[in-house]
Amino acid sequence: MQLNRSTEVKRQDPRPSDQGSPKAEPALQKVIAALRKELSECGDMLVLLDRQQKLILTRRPEALIENAESMNTRIETLAAARSMRQRASRELAEALGQPAFSSFGHLLCLAPSEDQPLLKALVGAINSILYHCQQRLLENKLLLGPPPLELITSRTQGRSVLFGCN
């Protein structure tokens, strides 16, 4: 059987028909706002980690304690921003008629093509900053070195924890 070249095969668009619906647009804007917030919080965490490294190198233990307190607060704020983004992603999935826990990559493909570059850029920036945070955290840990023996002993109430001894 030979196919006629003039016959066109209609391909279904994998995106739901309600993609541009009024219901999906507010959900998409909520995701964009949540990604921007998460990006801001990640950037603030990197600043604190950079500051921590400077404090380690200049041997300022009092300032390091203050920095650690700021970092603990920032970790909570970052977790809240991530939770907000995850909630917004579930709402977007629902608005697009997808399962609530669809991957963000899947939802990104379903977003209007004009919004995809912004979404990709935000996700890429967040991932890049998180990578730099992990690197800085590792560097800071190495710079700090192992805790002094006195600290280990005081935290274990006099028991030796070196080499698994009791």
VEXTI-831159 format. One record per residue (C-alpha): residue in three letters; residue number from 1; x negated, y negated, z negated. Coordinates in steps of 0.25 Angstrom, whole numbers, always signed. Layout:
N
  resn  resi     c1     c2     c3
   ALA   NUM      X      Y      Z
...
//
This chain:
166
  resn  resi     c1     c2     c3
   MET     1     +0     +0     +0
   GLN     2     -6    -14     +4
   LEU     3     -3    -26     -4
   ASN     4     +1    -39     +4
   ARG     5     -8    -50     +1
   SER     6     +3    -60     +0
   THR     7     +9    -53    -12
   GLU     8     +5    -59    -25
   VAL     9     +5    -52    -37
   LYS    10    +10    -60    -49
   ARG    11     +1    -59    -61
   GLN    12     +7    -61    -75
   ASP    13     +1    -72    -83
   PRO    14     -4    -65    -96
   ARG    15     +0    -78   -103
   PRO    16    +14    -78   -109
   SER    17    +23    -87   -102
   ASP    18    +25    -96   -115
   GLN    19    +11   -100   -115
   GLY    20    +14   -114   -112
   SER    21    +26   -114   -121
   PRO    22    +29   -125   -131
   LYS    23    +27   -114   -142
   ALA    24    +13   -110   -138
   GLU    25     +8   -124   -136
   PRO    26     +9   -128   -151
   ALA    27     +3   -115   -155
   LEU    28     -9   -117   -145
   GLN    29    -11   -132   -151
   LYS    30    -11   -126   -165
   VAL    31    -22   -116   -161
   ILE    32    -30   -127   -155
   ALA    33    -29   -135   -167
   ALA    34    -32   -123   -176
   LEU    35    -45   -120   -167
   ARG    36    -49   -135   -168
   LYS    37    -48   -134   -184
   GLU    38    -55   -121   -184
   LEU    39    -66   -127   -176
   SER    40    -67   -139   -185
   GLU    41    -68   -130   -197
   CYS    42    -79   -121   -191
   GLY    43    -87   -134   -187
   ASP    44    -86   -139   -202
   MET    45    -91   -125   -207
   LEU    46   -103   -126   -197
   VAL    47   -106   -140   -203
   LEU    48   -106   -134   -217
   LEU    49   -115   -123   -213
   ASP    50   -125   -132   -207
   ARG    51   -125   -141   -219
   GLN    52   -127   -128   -228
   GLN    53   -139   -125   -219
   LYS    54   -145   -139   -222
   LEU    55   -142   -137   -236
   ILE    56   -149   -124   -237
   LEU    57   -161   -129   -230
   THR    58   -162   -142   -239
   ARG    59   -160   -133   -251
   ARG    60   -148   -140   -257
   PRO    61   -141   -130   -265
   GLU    62   -131   -140   -272
   ALA    63   -127   -145   -258
   LEU    64   -126   -130   -253
   ILE    65   -116   -127   -264
   GLU    66   -107   -139   -259
   ASN    67   -109   -134   -245
   ALA    68   -104   -120   -249
   GLU    69    -92   -126   -255
   SER    70    -89   -134   -243
   MET    71    -91   -122   -234
   ASN    72    -81   -113   -243
   THR    73    -71   -124   -241
   ARG    74    -74   -124   -226
   ILE    75    -72   -109   -225
   GLU    76    -58   -110   -230
   THR    77    -55   -121   -221
   LEU    78    -60   -114   -209
   ALA    79    -53   -101   -213
   ALA    80    -40   -110   -214
   ALA    81    -43   -115   -200
   ARG    82    -45   -101   -194
   SER    83    -32    -97   -201
   MET    84    -25   -108   -194
   ARG    85    -31   -105   -181
   GLN    86    -27    -90   -182
   ARG    87    -12    -94   -186
   ALA    88    -12   -104   -174
   SER    89    -17    -93   -165
   ARG    90     -6    -83   -170
   GLU    91     +5    -94   -167
   LEU    92     -1    -96   -153
   ALA    93     +0    -81   -151
   GLU    94    +14    -81   -155
   ALA    95    +17    -93   -146
   LEU    96    +11    -86   -134
   GLY    97    +19    -73   -137
   GLN    98     +6    -66   -141
   PRO    99     +3    -57   -154
   ALA   100     +0    -66   -166
   PHE   101    -14    -60   -167
   SER   102    -18    -61   -153
   SER   103    -32    -64   -151
   PHE   104    -36    -79   -149
   GLY   105    -43    -75   -136
   HIS   106    -29    -70   -131
   LEU   107    -22    -82   -135
   LEU   108    -32    -91   -129
   CYS   109    -29    -84   -115
   LEU   110    -15    -87   -117
   ALA   111    -17   -102   -120
   PRO   112    -14   -112   -109
   SER   113    -26   -113   -100
   GLU   114    -28   -127   -103
   ASP   115    -30   -124   -118
   GLN   116    -39   -112   -116
   PRO   117    -52   -120   -115
   LEU   118    -49   -128   -128
   LEU   119    -46   -115   -135
   LYS   120    -58   -108   -130
   ALA   121    -67   -120   -134
   LEU   122    -61   -121   -148
   VAL   123    -63   -106   -150
   GLY   124    -77   -106   -144
   ALA   125    -81   -118   -153
   ILE   126    -76   -111   -166
   ASN   127    -83    -98   -162
   SER   128    -96   -106   -160
   ILE   129    -95   -114   -173
   LEU   130    -92   -101   -180
   TYR   131   -104    -94   -174
   HIS   132   -113   -106   -179
   CYS   133   -107   -105   -193
   GLN   134   -111    -91   -194
   GLN   135   -125    -94   -189
   ARG   136   -126   -105   -199
   LEU   137   -121    -97   -210
   LEU   138   -131    -86   -207
   GLU   139   -142    -96   -206
   ASN   140   -138   -102   -220
   LYS   141   -137    -88   -226
   LEU   142   -151    -85   -221
   LEU   143   -157    -99   -226
   LEU   144   -151    -96   -240
   GLY   145   -157    -83   -241
   PRO   146   -154    -73   -252
   PRO   147   -148    -78   -265
   PRO   148   -158    -80   -276
   LEU   149   -160    -68   -285
   GLU   150   -155    -76   -297
   LEU   151   -142    -79   -290
   ILE   152   -140    -64   -286
   THR   153   -142    -60   -301
   SER   154   -133    -71   -307
   ARG   155   -122    -67   -297
   THR   156   -123    -52   -301
   GLN   157   -124    -55   -316
   GLY   158   -138    -50   -317
   ARG   159   -136    -37   -309
   SER   160   -146    -35   -298
   VAL   161   -140    -34   -285
   LEU   162   -153    -33   -277
   PHE   163   -154    -20   -269
   GLY   164   -141    -14   -275
   CYS   165   -146    -13   -289
   ASN   166   -136    -15   -301
//
